């Protein structure tokens, strides 16, 4: 009989939201994923964003995301969302 190895991952996150004005919100999120293989380092990501309700059904967001272990892996995104 062949034995199977079930992969085991651990993941968690913490997030904080702050309402600056009724139309302006800031958020920060920290998350980590640890695979079962000790040879593979865990992934740790920090995300920070600001969201503004420009008009009814129109939302603008500015988001910065960074891999905390490797400082070279980061992104800055600007989003405009419409809901109809």
C-alpha positions as CSV (number, residue, x, y, z in Angstrom):
1,X,0.0,0.0,0.0
2,X,1.3,3.5,-0.9
3,X,1.0,6.1,1.8
4,X,-0.2,9.6,1.0
5,X,1.1,12.8,2.4
6,X,-1.6,15.4,2.9
7,X,-0.4,19.0,2.4
8,X,-0.7,21.1,5.5
9,X,-1.0,24.9,5.2
10,X,-1.5,27.6,7.8
11,X,-2.9,31.0,6.8
12,X,-4.2,33.9,8.8
13,X,-4.8,37.6,8.4
14,X,-5.5,40.7,10.5
15,X,-7.2,43.8,9.1
16,X,-8.1,47.2,10.5
17,X,-10.5,49.7,8.9
18,X,-10.8,53.3,9.8
19,X,-13.6,55.6,8.6
20,X,-12.1,59.1,8.3
21,X,-15.2,60.7,6.8
22,X,-18.4,59.1,5.7
23,X,-17.0,59.1,2.1
24,X,-13.4,58.3,2.9
25,X,-12.1,55.0,4.4
26,X,-8.5,53.7,5.1
27,X,-7.6,50.1,5.6
28,X,-4.5,48.1,6.5
29,X,-4.1,44.3,6.2
30,X,-1.4,41.8,7.2
31,X,-1.6,38.2,6.0
32,X,0.7,35.2,6.0
33,X,0.7,31.8,4.5
34,X,3.0,29.0,5.7
35,X,3.3,25.8,3.6
36,X,4.0,22.4,5.1
37,X,7.4,22.2,3.5
38,X,10.0,23.9,5.8
39,X,12.3,24.5,2.8
40,X,9.7,27.0,1.4
41,X,9.6,30.3,3.3
42,X,6.2,31.7,4.3
43,X,4.6,34.5,2.4
44,X,3.9,37.7,4.3
45,X,2.0,40.5,2.6
46,X,1.1,44.0,3.8
47,X,-1.7,45.9,2.1
48,X,-2.7,49.5,2.7
49,X,-5.5,51.3,0.9
50,X,-7.6,54.4,0.8
51,X,-11.1,54.4,-0.7
52,X,-13.3,57.4,-1.5
53,X,-16.9,57.5,-2.6
54,X,-16.7,60.1,-5.3
55,X,-20.4,60.1,-6.2
56,X,-23.3,57.7,-5.8
57,X,-22.2,54.3,-7.2
58,X,-18.6,55.6,-8.0
59,X,-15.7,54.5,-5.8
60,X,-12.0,55.4,-6.2
61,X,-9.3,53.4,-4.5
62,X,-5.5,53.7,-4.1
63,X,-3.9,50.5,-2.9
64,X,-0.3,49.7,-2.0
65,X,0.7,46.0,-1.5
66,X,4.2,44.8,-0.5
67,X,5.7,41.3,0.2
68,X,7.3,41.9,3.6
69,X,10.0,39.2,3.3
70,X,11.3,40.4,-0.1
71,X,11.2,44.1,-0.4
72,X,11.4,44.2,-4.2
73,X,8.0,42.6,-4.7
74,X,5.4,45.5,-4.4
75,X,2.6,47.1,-6.3
76,X,0.7,50.4,-6.3
77,X,-2.8,50.2,-7.9
78,X,-5.4,52.8,-8.6
79,X,-9.0,51.6,-9.2
80,X,-12.2,53.3,-10.2
81,X,-15.3,51.2,-9.7
82,X,-18.8,51.8,-11.0
83,X,-21.9,50.0,-9.6
84,X,-25.1,50.1,-11.6
